[in-house]
Amino acid sequence: MKPYRISFITGLAVGFVLGARAGRERYEQLKRATRRVTDSPAAQQAAGAVQAQAANLAKATRQKVADGLPDKVTNYVPGLRQPNGGPGGPGDPGSAAASDDSLAARE
């Protein structure tokens, strides 16, 4: 038996024994404390800020991926079209914005 398996099994056994000794009351106490923390306005505000940062990071990552792909790929994947002049955007000849510009130029 490898040494890391022995340490893992030992840690598991110690955790089980200590958990059994703590009992149900300690579990309920930890559960109440966790609920108080997660329901607090400060925790809710922090969670909202983290969620907004994650959304911004995902948006930036998607943009970087779209910028790195050839136009041929972004034309076939609607979620990767760029709104600022990339494939499927205002500069695309098939888009509504481009057809409006071309109509204005003809008049």
N, C-alpha and C positions, 0 to 999 in steps of 0.2 A: 504494500500500500504506500502510495506516495505521501511525502510529508504534508503537502497542502491539503490533501484529503483528510488526514488525521486532524489537522488544525481546524478544518471546516466542521468536521463531525464533533469535535470537542466544543467548539463555539456554539454549535447548534444545541448540544446537550445542556451546556451552561445556560443558554438563553431560555430553553424550555423549563429548566428547574426554577430559574429566577422568575420567569413569567408565571409559573404555577403558584409560586409563593406570594406573588404580588396580589393575585386574586382578581375577582370581578370588580371590587370597589375601585382599585387603582385604574383598571381599564376604563371604567365609567368616568372617573375623575379626569383622565387624560382626554377622553372623548369630549367632555364638557368644555375643557380648556381650549381644545382645538376649535370647537364650534364658536366659542366666544371670540377667538382671534379672527376666524374667517368671516364672522358676521360684523366685525367692527368696521366703521366707515373708513378708517385709515387703510385697512387691508383691502377694502373694496376699491378705494382710489388707486392704490398701488397696482392691483390686478388690472384695472382699466388702463393705466399707463403702460403696463407691460404688454397688454393686448394691442394697444395702439402702436407701440414700437415694433411688435412682431408683424403687424400688418404692413407698416412702412418698410420694414426689412424685406418682407416677401415681395412687395411691389417693386422695390429696387432690384432685387435679385431677378425677378421675372424680366425686368427691362434689360438687365445686363445679358441675360440668356438670349433674349430676342435680338439684341444688338449683335451678338456674336454668331447668330445663325444666318445662313444665306437667305436671300429674299424668297427663293423658291420654297423653302420650308415654311417661312412665316406666312406665305400666301395660303397655305393649306391648313394651318393651325390657327383658328380664329382667336384663341386666347392670347396669342403672341403678336397680334397685329398692333402696330404702334400708332397712337393717336396723333403724333406730331410729325407727320410727313413720311413715316415708314410705310411698308407694305400695308395696304388696306386703310391707310390714313388719308388725310386731306390731299396729299400730293399724288395719290394713286389715280390714274386716269379713269378707273371705273367707279370712283367714289362720287357721292353727291356733291361734295364741296368742289371737286375738280370740274364737274359738269356745270355748276353754277358759275365758276370763274370763266369757263370757256364761253358760256352764253353771254356774259357781260363783255367779254373781249370782242365778240362778234357784233354787238350792237353799237 
